[in-house]
Amino acid sequence: MERTETKYDAADAIATITLNRPDKLNAWTEVMEREVRAAMTEADKDDTVRAIILTGEGRGFCAGADMSLLKDIAEQGSGGRIAQAQVKGDFEQKYSYFPALSKPVIAAINGPVVGLGLILTLYCDVRLAADSAKFSTTFARRGLIAEYGIAWMLPRIVGLPNALDLLFTARTIDAREALRIGLVNQVFPQEAFAGKVREYVHELVTLSSPRSLRVMKRQIYDALSQTLGEASQIAEAEILKSIDCEDFKEGVAHFREKRAPRFTGK
């Protein structure tokens, strides 16, 4: 498909999806929404891709919803949107589909991330940030609420007290505080950020079994609605399946032979 507000690149087993409205700090639009979903689907179906990076062009990751959209909504009202809402599964919602993808999704937060942009990063599996990045929920300062499942996802990542603080105050925090509360996994210097992200993801796609990543991702998100007993029983079944797989045999072989792994994902 034609891409006007995003860029897509796939190389070395890594697909990179870049929000591409740098003059607007990559503020989110309906066009961008469609393009990102199509790109995520394309990457997930591509057998040569083992991991997906989501990042922003220029000095920002995503400044939230484009203010022109918010202006129109403020002037026109909800327009019956509530009546049209449909109930879907946890990871089939408008922005919560990232966990349903079979491959790891890594948010490379290269700069400010606000509101809806922050929500996008929460549905990524791993969040890596530049030390210049800034974070804000912003909703309370726009007269809005905890949108698109952030009330469910944010406390699971940073804990209830931190989630309430970030949502109630809508204050801006820096990368150092984001790392302290667990909002991001790692922070890298801005000048080395792109290379460090690539290094992290390259190690992921070369040293870890694609099959293991696929199964573990499903286990982790399914476990959010399972008991410990259910999760343990599923793990026992998955262990038996793993033992019969090519990647298990290769995992043992490369360790014994002291060489780099050659995983096939099978």
PEGI-V727552 format. One line per field, one symbol per residue. psi: psi as a letter, one per 30 degrees, with the letter a starting at -180 (. if undefined). burial: 1 if it has 24 or more other C-alpha atoms within 12 Angstrom, else 0. A space follows every 10 residues. Layout:
psi: ???
burial: ???
//
This chain:
psi: lkkfglkkkk khgkkkkkki iefghhkkle eeeeeeeeee eeeefjffkf lkkkakkbgl dkgakkfeee eeeeefafhg eeffkkklle hgaeggfeff lflkkkjjjf akkkbeeeee eeflekjkkl ffkkkkefef gggaajlhgf feeeffefle eeeeeeeefg lklleeeeee ggelelklke fgeeeeeeee eeeefffkke eeeeeeeeee eeffglleee eeeeeeeeee eefgleeeee eeeeeefhlk likfg.
burial: 0000111101 0011111111 1101111110 0110111011 1111000011 1111111011 1111110000 0000000000 0000000000 1001111111 1111111111 1111111111 1111111111 1111111110 0000011111 1011001100 0110011101 0111111110 1111111101 0011001101 1101111111 1111111111 1000000000 0000000000 0100001101 1000000000 101110
//
